[in-house]
Amino acid sequence: MKKNNSNNELDAFVNLLIPPSLVLLLIVTIIELFYGFSQGMSIFIDFFDLFVIIIFAIDLYFRWFETPHLIPYIKKHYLDIIATIPFNLIFLGLEGLTMIRALRGVRIIARVSRFAKFARYAKFIRLLRFAARAPRFLRFRKHVKKAKIRKVQPHEKQMKGVLSFRVILLITINSIMGTGIWFLTSAGAKHAGPASLISWAILSLISVYIAMCFAELTSMFPKAGGVYEFAKQAYGRFWSFVIGWTTSIAGSVTIAMLLLGALQYLIPIDYSFTYVPVAIFLIVLFSLVALRGMQTSTVVLVTFALITLVAVIAIIIPGFLNFNPENFKPFFVLPSMSILLAIFFIAETFFGWESAIFLSAETKNPTKVMPKALIYGTIVISVLAFLLAFTAMGTIPWADYAESTAPLRDLGAAHFGFVGGLIFTFLIFVSVIGATAGWIVTAPRLLMSLAEDKLFFTQFAKIDPKHKSPYVSIIFQALVVSILVIVGAGSYETLLHILIPLILIVYSAVLLSVIILRFKKPDQPRPYRVIFGKIGPLFTIFFMIFLLVMFIKETHGAMEMLKISISLIVFGIPAYFAIELFYDPKYVHLRRELMAKMHHHYHKKNPMSNRLFDKIIMLVGPFNSKKRLVDFDCRTGVFIKRIVEKGLEYKEISAIDTSKNELNHFKKYLKLMDSKHRKRIKVHYRKSWKLSSKVKKSDVFVSFNTLGYIENLPLFLKHLKQRLNKNAKFCFYIKNHVLNVTPNALITENEKKVKNLFKNAGLKVNYKRKKRMFKEEIFIYGSNN
């Protein structure tokens, strides 16, 4: 059995249509599962689901031609066959039946009870509908790629180690301290009284052990990706993206939460209208600092860290002078279980290790310095937090201290009077803002690392050549956090409750990776090894689970917040497949086909400008009757048309393109030319970057907006050298807009990388770049000398 050409085209179209359709279906399924839809919207989604079933059925029809025997066919495609069963229509029928019976009821009470019963089972039905669609999503397994492990990440070649141990230690302390040390000492007293000191001691020991786990991983992989890099090594590409996605969301939520918390603490509620503009101003300010690179950022972050340390020490020392031992009698005032309960309420004090390790690539001797900074920084915070809780309850009776809404302000007032309270209020604000600045500076390194592995748009991996900062990621983060601040204004507690499950899940994944890598990569050098590395992290994960259980038990509305947190993580799954499809060669080619069609219609009215044509001719000319020209990816042949119109001499032109449609358009134009041009212009279709053997060696090689899409640039350039005559000239023209998302964006926009590639291929090259508002032009030209 054979398929005709039209069937081949339909088969190819259906195969391209299925994955993006599944991405959309997965997104709406997640929304439906976690948040629900109205009845009308659910019906619309069911129809979309039916559309997916139909294209699956069409695909199965074409697969029969490949395996025209029933048993082998079923064995090979049984999951796709299950995916075509319209379970969703069955559940749609059940829901409709429930409503019809309710409407037919005679008594109002019976009708209401039936609707209540329907509502009670609505969540269960949503779960069933999700389960019914699950076989379709298994089709995605073809698009899960293996992780590409590099010994050296691209950013390591540009970002140099500038941070010393003392600097990274202070930045680590600044990143971890956040708001917890200022507000949670009173929370510990509230839930365990003086015995909360035991809670602080237990939590400190656990936190130091977690820091030791981070230290081992950082000593193995001192890269800017941090937790994403650990996950990539332990879990592979898919799960590392999900963990990186979760960490990125947690980082944005943390920044917004810290800003709003600091402003709510400093500015009275009557002036709450100032929260958003002040927060956005601070985001822009610290983003500008981050853009200036680590030299400038270091000064700012170290200053904030020193202010924070001075503030804590300044409130602890007077506490010893005003200490009253009677405040600790009796020591155990609440049941012993309250000590464990207090651990949950003070645990946030030690969140933030992931922020510090994003700077690993910019630290001197990171394999030794980063582990020491993480461990020593955590010990310093543990000691300060314990002493602060100890002296605070020694100064103010624990029952009074437990009810304080601004504990450090009250302590400042107790030690230094009313003015002291105001001063410490401001110092706390500055400290919290400093933690925010730390996150704004460090977090964009995660997006940069994801982009380097093409798990985010490659443009986000760009590093400013002067300041060595990931400037695109910094700007993007500033926009996202600004939006989050606007949406979450006045919702500090809501943001905190969304953040806690995200952080606990990320930390659990990091801890588990320590165990996995001990077995998966036992020979990997570990300059620092955590004790009990094969069993200790497991017990620490149980501690994380305990914290999550306590969060659900003790926090009002925790299940709703947990649902939001989990949904944010789950949205990472369609995001992963969407980005994989975006850079899949088939979809890159499809986008180029669509752009080619737009290009064709545009150039009907807007041919190539004289300025651009003259520039190209100047770079590859002069032309004469002995020269052969190759127009690589000629599209509609705009450049060739101008050559003909201008009457330039040539021996032969080879018009080459990947789009058959565009070549057909050009062939129609070619028929209108006189015979001397028709005989000397050859049209070639290419399936790969290699030139056909039918294309003769050329004297001139031009290409428009192609270099960013070539899959293997080093091999292509070596192949190009072989297909050029001696002293032949070439020119690659690239026109980019504000966000260049071509697969090779990081290469084509980097003059040094481009020159090295051409030099290694044996080609002499020049690089000229002309920037304009929201767009740029790049000319890469030279000769085969």
Secondary structure, 3 states (H helix, E strand, C coil): CCCCHHHHHHHHHHHHHHHHHHHHHHHHHHHHHHHCCCHHHHHHHHHHHHHHHHHHHHHHHHHHHHCCCHHHHHHHHHHHHHHCCCHHHHHHHHHHHHHHHHHHCCCHHHHHHHHHHHHHCHHHHHHHHHHHHHHHHHHHHHHCCCCCCCCCCHHHHCCCCCECHHHHHHHHHHHHHCCHHHHHHHHHHHHHHHHHHHHHHHHHHHHHHHHHHHHHHHHHCCCCCCHHHHHHHHHCHHHHHHHHHHHHHHHHHHHHHHHHHHHHHHCCHHHHHHHHHHHHHHHHHHHHHHHCCHHHHHHHHHHHHHHHHHHHHHHHHHHHHCCCHHHHCCCCCCCCHHHHHHHHHHHHHHCCHHHHHCCHHHECCHHHHHHHHHHHHHHHHHHHHHHHHHHHHHHCCHHHHHCCCCHHHHHHHHHHHHHHHHHHHHHHHHHHHHHHHHHHHHCHHHHHHHHHCCCCCHHHHCCCCCCCCCHHHHHHHHHHHHHHHHHHCCCHHHHHHHHHHHHHHHHHHHHHHHHHHHHHCCCCCCCCCCCCCCCHHHHHHHHHHHHHHHHHHHCCCHHHHHHHHHHHHHCHHHHHHHHHHHCCHHHHHHHHHHHHHHHHHHHHHCCCCHHHHHHHHHHHCCCCCCCEEEEECCCCCHHHHHHHHHCCCCCEEEEEECCHHHHHHHHHHHHCCCHHHHHHEEEEECCCCCCCCCCCCEEEEEEECCCCCCCCHHHHHHHHHHCEEEEEEEEEEEEEECCCCCCCHHHHCCHHHHHHHHHHCCCEEEEEEEEECCEEEEEEEEECC
